[in-house]
């Protein structure tokens, strides 16, 4: 499974399509690994629940009534005796939605009644404005009866740079890249997702690369190309029907770097770059342009490649 490149910035040109994908992808992170919610509660909200294991639960929080209520994800924490100790409702919120002020209390009370144990609401809101909105207490009208959601903004997500932490919590490492799109964090996340099933691995890699700024993405793609002959993961990812896409991506990276390093790039040079199909040459050129400290060095690297 693979996704088209998209922007994880707050000002996306793709509008509702991108927001829909962002929502579904973030929800899938929690549905794929219930321990992600537990990790965020502990590291971001300072809430630690003593438990032995986490089990994903049905997202249906409807009561015996006409109205249906479905949370984004539900994780159940159980103790060593397999008793339910806490239910964690996860809601990914990309926009303000006053209807959630009515449904969220229903989620918590319904899950608490269903499980007969504590229930908490964890809201993940990448946008600071939405996070501030979600943090407000919801007054239910009964004296002293209010719900204050536990809200995690992207600024609260930990920066997962440690490789052992990333390997232990791959979904958290992917989320960390989305919140903090840095090269070191992305490299830790890519190493962490290697043992995952192929479809999840490829989806996560696509999203990690899409989250990075263009210059960092080009640098990381170049490094992965050089690692191709050592890693089964890289070999599989770049070897299955993606030749044309790789050529176009590397050609675009060369053009972007050339324009960044040089004041002008002649139209003839741009046309000739578009004819280079040797992935090794393109990768070497991306690396050389990225390392060039002067316009002269960048021009020399470009001339050498175009003479081949």
N, C-alpha and C positions, 0 to 999 in steps of 0.2 A: 504494500500500500504506500503510495507516495502522493505528496501534495504539491501544488504549484507554489512557487515562492510568494510570500506575502509579507506585508509589513506588520510588525507588532507595535508600531508607534501609536500614539494617541490620535494622530491626525492622518488617518489612512485614506487613500483615494478610493478604496473599494467599498466604503460605506457599510451597509448592512451585511453584505456577503462576508466581508472580513470579520465583522463583529460576530456573526453567526459561527464562523469557523473557530474564532478565538474562544468563544464560549464553549463549544462542543469539545475542543481540544483540552481546555483546562478541566472540564468536567471529566473527560476520559482519564486524565492523570489520576484523579481521585478514585475513579471506578476501577482502574487497573491496579492500584495499590492503596489499600485502606490505611496503611501505616503513614501515608503522607499527611492525612488530617491530624493524626496523633503527633507527628513531628512538628507540625505548625503550631498546634496548641502548646506544646512544650517549649519550643524555641522562640516563638513570637509572642505568645500570650502568657507564658509563665505558668501554664496549667498542666500539671503532670498527674495522670490517672494511673494508679497501680493496676496493671493488667498482665495477662500472660500471652494473649494473642488477639488479633483483630480479624473480624469476619465482616465481609461486605453484605449488606442487607438490602432487601427490596426498597426501591425508592418510592413505592406507593404508600402515602401517609393519609389515605382517604379514610373517612369514618363511614358508618352505615348511614349515608346521606347522599343526595343527588350530586353534590359538588365533589369533584375529584381533586386531590392534592398530590403533587409529585415533586419531591425534592430532587436536586441534581445528583446527590450521592448520599449514602448513609453507611456509616461504619459502626459496627458493634464491638465494643471492647469486652472481653471475657476474662475471668480469672482462671487460676489453675484447676479449679473444680468445674470449669466450663459454664460458670454462672455469668449472666450478663451483668456488667457493672456500670457501663455508661454507653449511651447511644450518641453518636456524633452526626449531626445533620450538616452537610456541606452545600452551600449555595454559592455559585459563581455569579457575581453581579457586575455587569459592564456598564449599566445605565441605572439612573434612579427610576424607581417604579413603585408608586405608592400602594399598589395592590399587594406588594410583598409585606407591607406593614400590617395587612390583615391576615395573610396566609402564614407568615413566619410563626406567630404564636400558636397557630393550629398545628404546624409541624411539630413543635416542641412538645405540646401537651399530648398530641396523639401518639408520638413515639414513646413518651414516658408512660402513658397508659398501656400501650401495646407491649412494651418490654418489662414494665414494672421495675424500672430503675431510673437513674439520673439520665437526663437528655440535655445536650447542649447544641447551640446553633453556631456554626462557623461560617462566616461570610468572607469570601475572597474577592476583593475589589481592586483591580489593577489601577484604576483611575483615582487619584487623591480626592477629587470632588465627590465621587460616588462613595468612596470609603467614609468620608466625613458624614455624608447623608445616612449611611447604613449604621453608623455608630450611635445614632440618637436612640434614646430609650423609647420603647413603644408602650404607651399607657393603654391599658385595657379597660379602664373605667372603674374597676373594683379597687377600693383603697389598698395601696401597697402592692398591687398586682401589675407589674410591668416587666417587659422583656428587653434586656440590653444585649443585642447581638455581639458576639466576639468577632471583630472585623480585622482581617489581615490585608493590608495594602501591599503593593509591590515593594514599597520602601521598607517594609518589615521583613520581607523574605531574606533569609540568611544568604550570604555570599559563599557558596560552596566551592572552595578551592582545593580542599583536602581530598586526595584521590580515594582514600579508604572510606571517607564519609560518603562520597559520591557513589561508590560501588555498592555501599550498603543501602542507599536510598536513591536509586537512579531517577525516579520521578521528581524528587526534590531537587536533584541536580539540574534537571531540565527546566523546572520552574525557576530555579536560580538564574539560569541564562536569560530567560524571558524578562526577569526583573532587573538583572544586572548584566547586560550584553557586553561582556569583556572576554578577551581571548583566553585568558587562563581558566576562567570559569567554564567556557565552552569546551576547552580541551579536556577538563576533568569530566564534564558531562558526557562527552563522546566516548571516553574510555569506559564510563559507567554503564552506558547502554549497550555495549558490545555483547554481553551474554544474553540479552533479551531476545524474544522471538523475532524472526526476520521482519514481519510486517510492522511491529511496534518500533523496532530499531530503525527502519528506514523512515517511518513517519517522524520519529523524534529527531533524527538527523536532519531531515528537511526543515523542521521547525527551528532547530538550533541555528542552522545556517541562515534561515530567513530572519531570525531575530537580530543577527549581528549587523553593525554598520557595514557598508559596502567594502571599505578598505580592509576591515578585519575578516570579513567573509572571504575575500579574495586571498588573503594571506593564509587562512586556515585551509581553504580548498587546495592551495598550492602545496601546503605541507602534507595533506592527505594524499595527494598524487604521488609525492616522493615516497610515501610510506606504503604505496600500493603493493610492492613486491614482497613486503614482510607480513602484511596483515590479511588474513582471510576475510575479515570484515570489509576492509577497503576494496579488496579484489572483487568481492561479490557485489558491493554497492555500485562500483563504477563499471562493472563488467556486463550487467544484464540489460541490454537494449538501450543504454544511455549514451552511446558514443556521440551522436549528433548533439545532444544537449550539453555534453562536456565540452565539445569543441566550441559551441556558441558561448558558453559561460566563460571559458578561458579567453576566447577572443574579446569578449566584452571587458574582462578584467584587464587585459593588455591595453585596450584602448583607453579605459578609465585611468589606468596608471600613467600611460604615456601623456595623456592630457593634463594630468596633475603635475607631472615632472617637467613637462615642456610647455613653453608659452603657446606654441602652435604645433599641430601635427598635420602635415600636408595631406591633401585628399588622396594622393597616390599611395602614401604610406598606409592610410586607413584601408584602402581597397586591398592592398597587398596583405595586410594583417588578416583580413577576412578570408584569404585564400590558404592560410596556414592551417593544416589539419592534423599535423603531427603533435600529439598531446605532450610528448616529451619536450619538444621545442617551445610550445606554448607555456608549459609549466616553468621551464627554465627562464623564459622571458618575463613571466610574472614575477618570479623570484628576483631576477636581475634588476628589473625596474623598481621593485619594492625596496631593494637595498641601495639603489643609486642615491648618492648624497648630493649630486650636482646635476644640472641640466646636461652638462657635457657627458657625464657617465651614463645618463639615461639614453641620450642620443646614440652613444657608441653601442650600447646593448641592443637598441632597436635596429641599428644598421647591420650589426652582425647577424641578427636573426633573419632580417629581410634578404640577406645575401645568400642564404642557404638554398 
